[in-house]
């Protein structure tokens, strides 16, 4: 069993193997489930709970954007937002740990703007579930979280479709960079504000800036049936050369199931975080003699 320390094995080797056996999922049926041949192993994972509360928090109109980790924000205030949809990741990438300690293993990562359900705050830590990862559980540092104001709108969402996208202060290629967002990051955009090759985007920490329009795709989670093999494979190849990191989900390092999750997320298809859950929940069985490029093979 592999432990969760960063390896020297690179994703380009992993991808070469995956492409050889046709390990990138493609959807042939109308319910958008990946084709899967057989089970060949499972990642360890925290237990998940699909029955988490879904009550929505109604923010006051005057509520400002407040970074939960700010010294002026108490754990008591954070508790007011338990199991609401008002808390998101405000850093570029947040490590999610098995226990409330940076010495604990990293079980997954969450990207800027990803929604978070806070289950139990503890000092500078919070136990969370990640809805976009099918309520995957873990612990994050409170400083990575932010309370989203009522004025925030998630319309016209875009998703970063390149290895990394730079958010600049003005629509110029040499302008100051506010953030560097990894592949799979979702942002809100203003389709009416385009400056040449740039699109105006809004970050959940209150910042706004400009991103190369070609570096993003429309968020297509509700219309993924027409996604082609070629598009998914093109996205996957952008991760060539990235280091293997157990629990990783970004170009800074990622593991095999995180690789699959991120690649398909870019194209509007949400799969579970771990390989065993992908096998059990996200696929349909395919005979070995019917495998095609893009199918997932578990072994």
N, C-alpha and C positions, 0 to 999 in steps of 0.2 A: 504493500500500500504506500503510495507516495505521500510524503508529508508536505506541509504547506510552507516550504521555504522556497525562495526564488531559485529556479534552476538555470543552468547554462544552456539547457535545451531551448531551441528557438522555434517560434511558430512557423517559420518557413518550412522546417522539417515536418512539423505536424500537418501543415496545409498540403505539402506534397503527398503525404500518406493519405490524407482525407480525399484529395482529388483523385488519387490512384484508385481508391475503392469506391469513389462516388459518394462521399460522405457529407455533402452539403444538401440539405433537404430541399426538395421541390414539391410543389403541391399540384396534384393532378385532379383532385376531386373538389366539388363545390364547397365543402366545409373547411377547406384550407388546412387540412391536416397533412403533416409530412409522411412520406412513405418510409417505412422502417422494416428491415429484414428480421433481425433477431437481437436479443439482449446479450450483451457481452461484458457487463460490469456496471458498477454504480459508484458515483461520488458520494462521500459522506455529506450530510447536510443537517441543519437544524430542523426540528419539527415545524411544520407549517399549520396554520389554522385558517380555514376558509370562512369561518363564521365571525370574523372581526367586525366590530361595529362600523356602520357606514353613515351614521348621523352626520349631517353637514353643519359646520359652524357658521353662523351668520355674523360676520365682522361688522363693527361699527363703521360708519362712513368716514369718520375722522381718524380711523386707525392707521398709523404709519407703518411702513415696513420696519420690522424690528428683528434684528438678528438675535436669535434666542441665546446665543453664547455671549452676548454683550454683558458687561458687568452690571448694567442696570436692569437686567432681566433675571428674575429669580426662578428657581425650580417650581415654586408655587404658581407663578404665572404660566409656566410651560404646562403644568398639570391641567390648566383650563382648556388646553387644546388636545387632550388625549382622544385618540381615535377619531380625529376630524380630518378634513382634507385640506387644511390651511397651512400645513408645515411641509416645506420642501428643502432639498439640499441646496445650499447657497454657495458652496465651494465648487471648484471644477470637478474634483473627484473625492468622494468620502470613502475611506476604508470602513468596512463593517466587520466587527470582530465577534468571535463566539462568546467571549466574556468581556466585561467592562474593564479592559486593560489593553494597552498597546503591546503588551508582551503575549497576549493571547493570539491564536491563529486568526488570520483574515478569512472569513467565509465567503464574502462577496464584496462588491463595490457598488456605489450609487453615484450617478452623474448629476451634474448641475441641473436643477429644475425638477429632478425626480421626486414625485410625491412620497411622503413618509407618514406612516401612522405611528405616533408615539404611544407606547404601551406602558412604560414605567421609567420615569426619570430617576436617576440616582446621582446626586452630586453633579459632577461635570459630564456624566454619561446619560444616555437614554437607550432603553431597549425599544427596538422599532420593528415594524413589518413594512415591507416594500410591495405595494400593490402591483407595480409594473413587473415585479418578479414573483407574482403569485403569492404574495404575503410571506416572502422569505424573511426569516427572523435573524436578528443579530443586535449588536450594540455599536453605537456611534458616539463620538464626542459631541456634546451639545453645541459646541462652537461651529459645527458644520451645518447646523439647521437654521432655518429662517421662517418666520411667520409671514404669510403672504397677505398683503392688504386687500381690502374689498375692491379696490380699484383695479386689481390685477385681472387681465383678460387673457385667456388661453386660445383665443381664436387665431386662425391662420397659422397653425403650428407648422414649424419646419424641423427637420431632423438633419444633423450633420452627417454627410455621406462620404466624407474624406477622412483620412487618418487623423487630422486635426484641422480645426478651422479657427482663424484668428478674428476676434471681435475688435474692431478699430474704432477710435473716437470719431473719425470723419471718414467719408467714402473715398479714401485715397490709399494706394497700396503701400505707401511709406509712412502712414499715420501711426500714432501711438497705439499699441496693442493693450486693450483692457483685459482680455481673457483669451486663453487658448482652450477651445472646447474639443474634447476627443470625439471620435466616431460614435454615433448613437445618441449624442446629446440633443434633447428637444428644446426648442426655443419658440417664443411667440414672435410673429413678424407683422410688419405693416406693409401689405401689398401695394398700398397707394403711395408709399415713400420709397421709390427706387432711384438711386443715384448712379447712373451709368451701369456698371457691372456689379453694384452693391445693393444689398437689401437691408433695410433697417430692422433690427431685432431687439427684443426686450428680454432682459435677464431677470430672474426672480429675486435677485438681491437689489433691485431698483435701478440698475444701470441699463443703459441702452447704447447701442453701437451699430456698426455696419460690418456685414460679412459678405464675402464674395458670393454672389447668387448661385454660381455653379457648384459651390461647396455644400449645398443643402438640397434636400428633396422635400416635397410636400409630405406631410404626415398622412399616411394612407392606411391606417390601422383598420378602417372599416371597408376597405376596397382593395384587398390584396390578391384576389383570385387571378388577376392578369399578370402578376409579377413573373418575369421570365427567368430561366436558368442563368442566362448570360448576365443579367443584372446582379444576381446574388453572387455569382462567381467573381464578377468584377469587384464587388465590395470586399469579398473574402481575400482577394489577392492584395488589397491595400494593407493587410496585416502581415504580409511577408516581412521577415526580419525582426519582428517584435519579440521581446523576451517572454519566456514562459513564467507565469506567476500564479501560484495556487490561490484561487479566489479572485484573480484579476479579471477585469471587464473592459480594459482600455488599452490603447496603444502603448502605454507605459509598462504593460505586462498583463497577460491574460492566460487563463487555463483553457482546456479543450471545450468544456461546456459553456464557459463564458464567451469563448470565441463564437460558437454556434449561436448563442443567445443574441449577441451583439450584431452579428451579420444579418440575422433575420429581422431583428428589431428595426434596423435601418429601412427595411422594405415593408414595414407595417405589420409584421407577423411576430406576435409575442409568444415565445416558447418559455418553458420553465427554466429555472436557473441551473439545475444539475442534470447530469446525463440520465440518471435513473428516472427522474421525473419527466424528462423529455420523452423517454421511451414509454413510460406508463401512461402518460396523459396526452401527448401531442401528436401521435402518429397512427398510421394504419399499416397493417402487415403487408409485406411485399415478398414474393418468392424470390429466391436467389437468382433464378434464371430470368427474372423480369427487372432486375436492377438497371437503373439508368443513371447517367451523370447527374449528381445533385441529390441522390438518395442518402439517407443516414444509415450507417451500418454500426451496430453496437456489438462489441466483442470483448 
